[in-house]
């Protein structure tokens, strides 16, 4: 590779890096992080502390106590599944024309789909029986 082509390649890479840098500078999260760093540096200078001092101080602190949260479920509500996803409530539909009942957690139930196609979704949703306590 000639010296000129290497120079042109480096110049192109520099332009690409400059564009990336300008895009990063417009990021609000980066601006907040830079402001935090500046204020932290000022605070460390005011107390004549170095980064290692701050790290040692933070490592010596006990684990933070989690902030208590307001429970959203009643105490008798079953615990959430282990995969972190909430289970859907079982809904019971009763067809007033045939007396047939189905229990499902999904709108993808074969019979439920057939009823909605035949009678309309709003009508079938009116067939939901109240949940048992």
C-alpha positions in Angstrom: 0.0 0.0 0.0 1.4 3.4 -1.0 1.8 6.1 1.6 -0.8 8.2 -0.2 -3.4 5.5 -0.2 -2.7 4.8 3.5 -3.1 8.5 4.2 -6.4 8.7 2.4 -7.7 5.6 4.2 -6.7 7.1 7.6 -8.3 10.4 6.6 -11.6 8.6 5.7 -11.5 6.7 9.0 -10.9 9.9 10.9 -14.0 11.5 9.2 -16.1 8.4 10.1 -14.9 8.6 13.7 -15.6 12.3 13.8 -19.2 11.7 12.6 -19.7 9.0 15.2 -18.3 11.3 17.9 -20.7 14.1 16.9 -23.6 11.7 17.0 -22.6 10.5 20.5 -22.3 14.1 21.7 -26.0 14.6 20.8 -27.1 11.7 23.0 -28.8 12.9 26.1 -27.7 9.9 28.2 -24.0 10.7 27.4 -24.6 14.4 28.3 -26.0 13.3 31.6 -23.1 10.9 32.3 -20.6 13.6 31.4 -22.3 16.1 33.7 -22.2 13.5 36.5 -18.5 12.8 35.9 -17.7 16.5 35.9 -19.5 17.1 39.2 -17.9 14.0 40.7 -14.4 15.2 39.7 -15.1 18.6 41.2 -16.4 16.9 44.4 -13.3 14.7 44.6 -11.0 17.7 44.1 -12.9 19.6 46.9 -12.2 16.8 49.3 -8.7 16.0 47.9 -9.7 12.4 47.1 -8.8 10.2 44.2 -10.8 7.6 42.2 -9.2 4.7 44.2 -10.4 6.4 47.5 -14.0 6.6 46.2 -14.0 3.0 44.9 -12.6 1.8 48.3 -15.3 3.8 50.1 -18.1 2.4 47.9 -16.8 -1.2 48.3 -16.8 -0.8 52.1 -20.4 0.2 52.3 -23.1 -2.5 53.0 -25.4 -3.6 50.3 -28.2 -1.1 49.8 -31.6 -1.9 51.4 -34.2 -2.2 48.7 -36.8 0.5 48.7 -40.1 -1.0 49.9 -42.7 -1.1 47.1 -46.5 -1.1 47.4 -47.8 -4.6 46.7 -50.0 -4.6 43.6 -51.6 -8.0 44.3 -53.6 -9.1 47.3 -51.9 -11.5 49.7 -54.1 -14.4 48.6 -53.1 -14.0 45.0 -50.8 -16.9 43.9 -47.2 -16.1 43.3 -45.9 -15.2 39.8 -44.5 -18.0 37.7 -40.8 -18.5 37.9 -40.1 -17.2 34.4 -41.2 -13.7 35.5 -44.3 -13.7 33.3 -47.7 -13.2 34.8 -50.2 -15.9 34.1 -53.4 -14.9 32.4 -56.7 -15.4 34.3 -58.8 -18.3 33.2 -62.0 -17.1 31.6 -65.1 -19.2 31.4 -67.5 -18.7 28.4 -71.0 -20.2 28.2 -72.8 -20.3 24.9 -76.4 -19.4 25.7 -77.6 -21.1 22.5 -76.1 -24.5 23.2 -75.2 -24.4 26.9 -71.7 -25.4 26.1 -68.9 -24.1 28.5 -65.3 -23.6 27.8 -62.4 -22.5 30.0 -59.5 -20.8 28.4 -56.6 -18.4 29.2 -56.1 -17.6 25.5 -58.2 -16.0 22.7 -56.6 -18.7 20.5 -59.0 -21.4 21.6 -60.5 -23.3 18.7 -64.1 -23.3 19.9 -63.9 -19.6 21.1 -62.7 -18.6 17.6 -65.5 -20.4 16.0 -68.1 -18.7 18.3 -66.6 -15.3 17.5 -66.7 -16.0 13.8 -70.3 -17.1 14.0 -71.7 -14.6 16.6 -69.2 -11.7 16.6 -66.5 -10.9 19.1 -68.5 -8.4 21.2 -71.4 -10.9 21.6 -69.1 -13.7 22.6 -67.3 -11.5 25.1 -70.6 -10.9 26.8 -70.8 -14.6 27.5 -67.9 -14.5 29.9 -69.1 -15.8 33.3 -68.0 -13.8 36.4 -64.8 -15.0 38.1 -65.3 -17.3 41.1 -63.7 -16.0 44.3 
